[in-house]
């Protein structure tokens, strides 16, 4: 029994890592594409532009991460002992849409999360850059991203609880109904059950998520500068 639990935990961790790597390109490609267009429409409203772009990016990224999230949640709950068993069972009993159980609630949870996280990340980077007199480094961007992720995770913990219950099939009602059920079971403390681990893991995930993005962006910037310098010398 302990071996099965251990295998399920390892499988869930692998799924989490896979989802993280698959989600990043979808999110940031959408975010960087949409943000300039929204900025041109909204004008000098950076927080609104960042929040809207992050929301669109999260909707796209959730299309990729939702199936792995469903499998991960059910494995952690002990419903399945392996990735293959989980995938086969969901496909057989629920069809392809079974992998998107709780997707609307997931999006409802993630949009408030990124609406807080991204403007906070951008603003803290700006403040740090102004304080030190130069743009933030990739490592500083990663630390700031970790702080923004931790704060956002703590604030949106009730939404995560509702999402988890729906993905596990423990609630037949909608988003508001699920939150009401949780509140009825234990009041406000029940809505923030597990906030410590969630804050820690989302902070760690934010460090990796934003650190990878910042480092990749720095490499792209250097590559563009190198090409421009090379072309200028040739001309």
KAHU-V830733 format. One record per pair of residues at least 12 apart in sequence whose C-alpha atoms are under 8 Angstrom apart, sorted by the first residue. I is the first residue (numbers start at 0). J is the second residue. Records with the same first field share a line. If there is no record, write none. Layout:
I->J + J
This chain:
3->80
4->77 + 80
6->80 + 81
7->74 + 75 + 77 + 79 + 80 + 81 + 82
8->74 + 75
10->71 + 74 + 81 + 82
11->70 + 71 + 72 + 74 + 75
12->71
14->67 + 68 + 71
15->67 + 68 + 71
18->63 + 64 + 67 + 68
19->64 + 208
21->63 + 64
22->60 + 61 + 63 + 64
23->60 + 208
25->56 + 59 + 60
26->53 + 56 + 57 + 59 + 60
27->56 + 212
28->56
29->52 + 55 + 56 + 59
30->52 + 53 + 55 + 56
31->52
33->52 + 55
34->48 + 49 + 51 + 52
37->51 + 52
45->118
46->118
49->114 + 117 + 118
50->113 + 114 + 115 + 117 + 118
51->114
53->110 + 113 + 114 + 117
54->109 + 110 + 113 + 114
57->106 + 109 + 110 + 113
58->106 + 110
61->102 + 105 + 106
65->98 + 99 + 102 + 105
66->98 + 99
67->98
69->98 + 99 + 100 + 166 + 167
70->82 + 85 + 86 + 98
72->163 + 166 + 167
73->85 + 166 + 167
76->167
100->165 + 166
101->162 + 165 + 166
104->158 + 161 + 162 + 165 + 174
105->159 + 162
107->158
108->155 + 158 + 159 + 162
111->155
112->151 + 152 + 155
113->151
115->147 + 151
116->144 + 147 + 148 + 150 + 151
117->147
119->147
120->140 + 143 + 144 + 147
123->143
124->139 + 140 + 143
136->213
137->210 + 213 + 214 + 217
138->210 + 213
140->209 + 210 + 213
141->205 + 206 + 207 + 208 + 209 + 210 + 211 + 213
142->206 + 210
143->206
144->202 + 205 + 206 + 208 + 209 + 210
145->201 + 202 + 203 + 204 + 205 + 206 + 209
146->202 + 205
147->202 + 205
148->198 + 201 + 202 + 204 + 205
149->198 + 199 + 200 + 201 + 202 + 205
150->198
152->194 + 197 + 198 + 201
153->191 + 194 + 195 + 197 + 198
156->190 + 191 + 192 + 194 + 197
157->178 + 190 + 191
158->178
160->190 + 192
161->174 + 177 + 178 + 181
162->174
164->177
165->177
178->190
